[in-house]
Amino acid sequence: MHDTELAQAYLSEIGRWQAMLRGIIEQGVEAKVFRCASPERAARQIFALAMGYAGGLGSSGDSVGVRGSRLLIDKQS
């Protein structure tokens, strides 16, 4: 983005959505509804799927692409 203020607002909104998703995941883990090794990464993955950004599925800094990614939430029986 060329507009710094708009870019900062956009990144702030993304952060808020991902924090909300992470909180929901953490509550589910605490309630033993499901297991999740990394609520932060799972929140990023869910957000990326919802927004249609397949490239966002790998965590930042790693080379895992869509084909190598798997959602890190397992529903408990």
C-alpha positions as a printed NumPy array, in Angstrom:
array([[  0.   ,   0.   ,   0.   ],
       [  1.178,   3.467,  -0.742],
       [ -0.832,   5.182,   2.003],
       [  1.038,   4.638,   5.278],
       [ -1.919,   5.588,   7.473],
       [ -4.263,   3.233,   5.624],
       [ -1.701,   0.421,   5.737],
       [ -1.296,   0.838,   9.507],
       [ -5.075,   0.817,  10.033],
       [ -5.399,  -2.32 ,   7.885],
       [ -2.659,  -4.147,   9.797],
       [ -4.236,  -3.088,  13.076],
       [ -7.59 ,  -4.572,  12.023],
       [ -5.933,  -7.81 ,  10.945],
       [ -4.247,  -7.991,  14.347],
       [ -7.558,  -7.481,  16.142],
       [ -9.302, -10.229,  14.153],
       [ -6.449, -12.655,  14.698],
       [ -6.383, -11.858,  18.428],
       [-10.11 , -12.531,  18.641],
       [ -9.716, -15.868,  16.851],
       [ -6.753, -16.789,  19.07 ],
       [ -8.881, -16.04 ,  22.149],
       [-11.695, -18.27 ,  20.901],
       [ -9.216, -21.075,  20.218],
       [ -7.602, -20.676,  23.639],
       [-11.034, -20.816,  25.311],
       [-11.834, -24.002,  23.401],
       [ -8.537, -25.544,  24.48 ],
       [ -9.147, -24.567,  28.114],
       [-12.661, -26.051,  27.943],
       [-11.147, -29.229,  26.422],
       [-13.375, -28.884,  23.346],
       [-10.34 , -29.341,  21.107],
       [ -6.54 , -29.42 ,  21.207],
       [ -4.283, -26.911,  19.555],
       [ -0.5  , -26.779,  19.807],
       [ -0.303, -23.163,  18.623],
       [ -3.432, -21.   ,  18.942],
       [ -1.583, -18.055,  17.383],
       [ -0.652, -20.004,  14.256],
       [ -4.098, -21.592,  14.013],
       [ -5.695, -18.135,  14.238],
       [ -3.444, -16.932,  11.398],
       [ -4.426, -19.954,   9.315],
       [ -8.153, -19.529,   9.896],
       [ -7.906, -15.825,   9.113],
       [ -5.959, -16.563,   5.927],
       [ -8.559, -19.1  ,   4.838],
       [-11.402, -16.716,   5.588],
       [ -9.739, -13.923,   3.652],
       [ -8.74 , -16.191,   0.776],
       [ -4.99 , -15.712,   1.221],
       [ -3.565, -19.171,   0.616],
       [ -0.042, -17.774,   0.905],
       [ -0.716, -16.814,   4.524],
       [ -1.129, -20.419,   5.641],
       [  2.542, -20.992,   6.425],
       [  3.835, -19.228,   9.493],
       [  6.008, -16.217,   8.864],
       [  9.608, -17.141,   8.416],
       [  9.04 , -20.716,   7.37 ],
       [  8.743, -22.19 ,   3.919],
       [  5.599, -24.243,   4.512],
       [  3.165, -23.579,   1.706],
       [ -0.449, -24.545,   1.232],
       [  0.413, -28.113,   0.259],
       [  2.5  , -28.592,   3.413],
       [  0.145, -26.855,   5.818],
       [ -2.463, -28.44 ,   7.969],
       [ -4.818, -26.794,  10.38 ],
       [ -3.421, -27.231,  13.858],
       [ -6.699, -27.795,  15.697],
       [ -7.882, -31.297,  16.56 ],
       [-11.428, -31.756,  17.829],
       [-11.448, -33.916,  20.944],
       [-13.882, -36.819,  21.23 ]])
